């Protein structure tokens, strides 16, 4: 199964990183307030979506991104999606 590492941004400029097999459904859950850590902070939009061939690979990259500064995250996303 293909997994996606997604980065979403709120209108206030906050980023959230996650992994899902169905990123569009997951974005809807974030915007509907179904995700505790993002509830009430939306609306959310995709800032980047990255494809991985395994859940393990996606989770490893997600852990790395969660440690990145805002500037480093934005640079990483720009390098992946020029």
C-alpha positions in Angstrom: 0.0 0.0 0.0 1.1 3.6 -0.7 1.4 6.0 2.2 1.5 9.7 2.1 3.4 12.1 4.4 1.3 15.3 4.4 2.0 18.7 5.7 -1.0 21.0 6.2 -1.1 24.7 7.0 -3.7 26.6 8.9 -4.7 30.2 8.1 -2.7 31.3 11.1 0.4 29.8 9.6 0.8 26.8 11.8 2.0 23.5 10.2 0.9 20.0 11.1 2.7 16.9 9.7 1.1 13.4 9.5 1.0 10.1 7.6 -2.1 8.6 6.0 -3.1 6.2 3.3 -5.9 8.6 2.4 -4.7 12.2 2.7 -7.9 13.8 1.3 -10.0 12.0 3.9 -7.5 13.0 6.6 -7.6 16.7 5.6 -11.4 16.6 5.8 -11.1 15.1 9.3 -8.7 18.0 10.3 -11.1 20.6 8.9 -14.1 19.0 10.6 -12.5 19.2 14.0 -12.2 15.4 14.3 -8.4 15.5 15.1 -7.8 16.7 18.7 -4.4 18.3 18.0 -5.8 20.5 15.2 -9.4 21.1 16.2 -10.5 24.7 16.2 -7.3 25.9 14.4 -8.4 25.6 10.8 -9.3 25.8 8.1 -6.4 23.7 6.9 -5.0 23.3 3.4 -2.2 21.1 2.0 1.2 22.7 2.0 2.8 19.5 0.7 2.0 15.8 0.0 4.8 13.3 -0.4 4.5 9.7 -1.5 6.2 6.7 0.1 6.1 3.0 -0.8 5.8 1.9 2.9 4.3 3.2 6.0 7.6 2.7 7.8 9.4 5.0 5.4 6.7 7.7 5.7 6.8 7.5 9.6 10.6 7.8 9.7 10.4 11.0 7.5 7.5 12.3 9.6 9.6 12.0 12.8 12.4 13.9 11.2 10.1 16.7 10.0 8.5 17.1 13.4 12.0 18.1 14.7 12.6 20.7 11.9 12.3 24.4 12.5 9.7 26.2 10.4 12.5 27.5 8.0 14.0 24.0 7.6 10.6 22.5 6.9 9.7 25.1 4.3 13.2 24.6 2.6 12.7 20.8 2.6 9.2 21.1 1.0 10.6 23.5 -1.6 13.4 21.1 -2.5 10.9 18.3 -2.9 8.4 20.3 -4.9 10.4 22.9 -6.9 
